[in-house]
């Protein structure tokens, strides 16, 4: 196995919609993100307020995209690492750099992709058993 080339991390440097879509398609998240709708992806990038990226040369290989108040909670909406460089520590470093941007007591929350359920406990996350999702306003009683 060859060593992973040097990775450069950037905080809140903008990326293009196409760069984000291309990366998502190199991960299992591509199937669960609106990659066929660039306008939605553009909105995701515009309205997220913490973006940590990982680069090998000029190639985007990782993203941690969050929505946060920086003091109480941070929703890590997307943690994506190109499958060709997974298991090299990039995801963990993206989470670490995200946490470093927050108040020390600010918690990171996320919903794990099915393929990543076993990953998060390995890097220090605790499972929470009462997450709830509402997609359709018609279901509100």
C-alpha positions, 0 to 999 in steps of 0.5 A, a space after each residue: 500500500 502506498 502512502 497517501 500524498 500530502 493533504 492540505 486542509 482549508 477552512 471556509 474556502 469556497 468550492 464550486 457546485 461541480 467540485 462538490 457534486 464530483 466529490 459526493 459522487 466519489 462517495 456513498 453520499 452521492 446516492 443520498 444527496 441531490 447531485 442531479 439538482 445543481 441548484 439545490 447543491 448550490 443552496 447547500 453550499 451557500 447556506 452552510 456556515 462552516 466548510 472544511 475541505 481537504 485537497 491533494 494538489 488541486 483535487 478536492 478529496 474531502 469535505 466537512 460541511 456544517 450548519 452551526 451557531 458555533 457555541 451550542 451545537 453544530 450539525 455536520 451535514 456532510 462528511 465526504 471523503 473520496 473513496 480512493 483515499 478513505 481510511 487515511 485519516 482525512 475524515 477524522 482530520 476534517 472532524 477535528 478541524 470542524 471541532 476546532 472552529 467551535 467553542 470547546 463545549 459546542 457539540 457536533 451532531 450528525 446523521 450517519 450514512 448507513 455505510 458509516 454507522 460503524 465509523 463514528 464510534 471509532 473516532 469518538 462519537 457517542 450514539 444518540 438514540 432519539 433523533 427525529 426527522 420531519 420531511 413533509 409538513 402535511 404530517 404535522 398534527 
